[in-house]
């Protein structure tokens, strides 16, 4: 039986930054009482008290009862699906980062601070790989954000290994792992802000991708020290075909003269006089006497010798 959130119940959620609007969006209600039957078919009833409130995470076909201050904290009603996932239907079509937490309250805490989050039934529950695979196409980063107690750390490590193909990582909060200080809700309750958590996340990404960034560092463009303009090496009628530092590919069907054309380019490079036939191509000569390498993996040794002899003859050089 639903009831309006009392001031005390509202304060309970607000200490984690969770607002009434968030509770409404995620279909979280306050219950006056909860009636059901146990596994033996015997009826039972729990009534809400000031010291022991009852909250319900509801869906169309099931309800998960949360009693934060009671000995029996969680109860279930209806048909709880095997792939229970709280917060899945509220996710956007695309996003930057998705956190997988250990419980519903942690999801609500993260959402209230501007992050996307979901959770499964518990930290030890199986995480369906097909769900994570689909989510990996929608989010750039998927991170496990479990409790920092023994169970949470062991479970997150196991899930990271199982979900490695989908690129799932884990972020460990700087918390003691005690009953009062172990999850993201406790983190925000302690006074940490969205900016504090963002800084923690950015530092995590810096450490995660430090090796990659080191490899990419030489590829950065230094606008204070612009690169030298590439020298034109091969051209036709002043139209550049090949420039320094780049690759030039020549394609054509079988028997169209690719080898002969490449031979003319090589001859033009190693020539000692401008009076040679370069088939209409302007080629910058190798005045620095650098090595010119020819790899031809399609010709026989006899044909390769013949081709190289022709190149040297065209370039006015002796073998």
Secondary structure, 3 states (H helix, E strand, C coil): CEECCCHHHHHHHHCCCCCHHHHHHCCEEEECEEEEECCCCCEEEEECCCCCCEEEEECCCEEEEECCCCCCCEEEEECCCCCCEECHHHCCCCEEEEEEECCHHHHHHHHHCCCEEEEECCCCCCCCHHHHHHHHCCEEEEEEECCCCHHHHHHHHHHHHHCHHHCCEECCCCCCCECCECCHHHHHHCCCCHHHHHHHHHHHHHHHCHHHHHHHHCCCCCCCCCCCCCCEEEEECCEEEEECCCCCCCCCCCCCCHHHHHHHHHHHHHCCCCCCCCCCCEECCCCCCCCCCCCCCCCCHHHHHHHHHHHHHHCCCCC
